[in-house]
Amino acid sequence: MRWIIAIGWSLVLLACHPKEYPKLLQSEEIALANPIITIDSVLFKHQATISVLPPYAQADVRYTTNGEAVTKTSPLCSNPLILNKNTDIQFKAFHPDFQPSETVFFSVRKIGNTQFQLSETSSQAKAPYNAKGLQALSNFQKGKINFRGNEEWLGYQNDTIELHLLFDEATYCKQITLSTLCDHNSWIFNPVKIEILQNDDVIFMQKAAIPQASQSAALQFFDLSVATSLKEATLKIYMNKIPDWHGGKGTTPWFFIDEIIMNTNHEGH
């Protein structure tokens, strides 16, 4: 009888103890997917058109072009954007019932008609990433982020890469832009320093920090301010060894470039 009573009390206690169910996510705890961005041309002569599709029917997509973070009060992107100069733009989706999306970055660059010849001085692009040769760097064709099988990219695996530029005549150059790829998973890294030399004198230098962790693959532009007249110049690109956090630590990384863009005083910026 005592045993039956004990079981009875256990059943009562179990009945009084509420069952725990997995916590359901509330809508305000869910982040929006990223907005879908399409660009008719990353490199353009006259203008580029960017179209934006929100990730959710009632979501707002907002943007900035001044380098500041996108907020709920940033300009609303409700129609396609027409860009006619070099632009770095950020997008983010917002909805009152959800967390904002991640920030999506895009860049476009205006190309001019400045003619120049290219030659390699101390290094050469490495097979199989040399199919088109140096003409790939001045044909106004952008490489894709999936670089394998894409002949627009030149790939170098040297500590220092030198590219010599020769103009048909002395040309005032406001800016030189390098169009590059960074893909740490594929051992493709950014330079740590870029110099522009004229008659062996450094007329411009730009440094970049060594990455402390792996970054997602991205198409990038390096804008180098020149603001001088050039008849010839040498681009000197310095690569650091792959950092210790990477599987290829201590070895020379790849440098990928697909275009060199001249911005003269006759071209908008």
Secondary structure, DSSP 8 states (H G I E B T S, - for coil): -HHHHHHHHHHHHHHHS---------GGGSB----EEEES-SEESS-EEEEEE-SSTT-EEEEESSS----TTS-B--S-EEE-S-EEEEEEEEBTTBB----EEEEEEE-----EEEEESS----TTTTTTGGGGGSS-----SS-TT-TT-EEE-SSEEEEEEEEEEEEEEEEEEEEEEEBGGGTB---SEEEEEETTEEEEEEE----SS----EEEEEEEEEEEEEEEEEEEEE-----TTSTTTTS--BEEEEEEEEEETTS--
